[in-house]
Every structure is written in structure tokens, then in C-alpha cells.
Amino acid sequence: MCSSRKILWSLLLLSVVEVGLGVASIVLGAVGINRIRGDHKPLQGDASPVWSGMCFLVCGMCGVLCARKRTGLTMILFSACCICGLIGGILNFQFVRAMTKRPDSMHSIHLAAMTLACLGISSCTLSTWLTCRLASSEQQRMFLEREHSLHHSHEMTEKEVLDNSSNGIPQISYNGHSATSP
């Protein structure tokens, strides 16, 4: 089983990769839009790399936040962003794939956009899985802390009961039997 530290470092590394994929996808989408504007009117799917890049970028930033603050809220936020990034990547791939069928398409830019979308989809999927592992690890850690705390408070309660039963007189125990000292 992976330790919580390994999960955190993996999550942080994947989040940085997602930020990089997001920035690359946004830049590639902007270049594609500028090249298309010169030739003809932009169509519906021409900006899809920009939008999926935004999803990957937000997902990566939430992942960095989740790796730093392991609260339940940040894990839920990051999981939701990963799902949005996954959907954005799938839609981007579909739009770009449809654009490659046009006669005036820019195959190299479209291939690069589909590659970035596939990498983003993979990283979002893996990040979602790692977040679930991190949540499970944190839940187990909190459970063990609570058990330790309850065990400690139970010991303190037993000690108070024993102290109160002696009515302020120190007790000496011999072989499990207590005897009061004068």
C-alpha cells in the first residue's frame, strides 16, 4: 500500500503536469484560432482547445491546493474539477477530430491538440483516482487519531475513578489488591 506521502507527491506532480497541459492547450488553441481567422470564419469547435486547456489549468491549480491542504472540501473541489477536465478533454477531442475532416484543416495543430487532450484526459483520470486514495488515507489517519484520543481519554477516566475511590487517601496495591495507607 502506498503511503500518504507518496500519494501527495504523485498528486502534486500530476497537478503540475495538468497545469502545463492546460497552458499548452490554451496556447495551441489560440494559435489555431489565429491561423483560421486569416482563412475563414471560425466555427464552433475551433476554440475547444482553449476551453479544455482552461479546464486542465483550473484542475491542476486545484490539485496543487489539494496536495497542500488535505481537507475534505479541497478534495471534493479537486475531484469535481478533474471530472470537468475529463469532460472538457473528451469534448475537445471530439470537436478537433471533427475539424480534421475539413479540407482546409491544419493537421499538425489538430494532431497536437488531440494529443494534449488525450494526455489531459489521462491525467484527470489518474488524479481522480489518487484523490480517492488520498481521501481514504486521510480518513484512516483521522480514525486512528480519534481511536488513540478515545483510548487516552478512557485511560484518564479510569485513573480519575481510581483516584476518587480512595477519597484522597493514597492507595498501595499488592498483587492486584489495594490497601490504604494511614
RADAQUI-V834706 format. One record per pair of residues at least 24 apart in sequence whose ideal C-beta (glycine too) atoms are under 6 Angstrom apart, sorted by the first residue. I is the first residue (numbers start at 1). J is the second residue. Records with the same first field share a line. If there is no record, write none. Layout:
BEGIN
I = J / J
END
This chain:
BEGIN
4 = 137
7 = 130 / 133 / 134
8 = 67
10 = 130
11 = 67 / 130
12 = 67
14 = 123 / 127
15 = 60 / 63 / 64
17 = 123
18 = 56 / 59 / 60 / 123
19 = 57 / 60
21 = 56 / 116 / 119 / 120
22 = 53 / 56 / 57 / 60
24 = 116
25 = 49 / 52 / 53 / 116
26 = 50 / 53
28 = 112 / 113
32 = 109
45 = 95 / 99
48 = 92 / 95
49 = 92 / 113
52 = 88 / 89 / 92 / 117
55 = 84 / 85 / 88
56 = 85 / 120
59 = 85
63 = 127
70 = 138
75 = 131 / 135
78 = 131
79 = 128 / 131
82 = 124 / 127 / 128
85 = 124
86 = 121 / 124
89 = 117 / 120 / 121
92 = 117
93 = 117
END
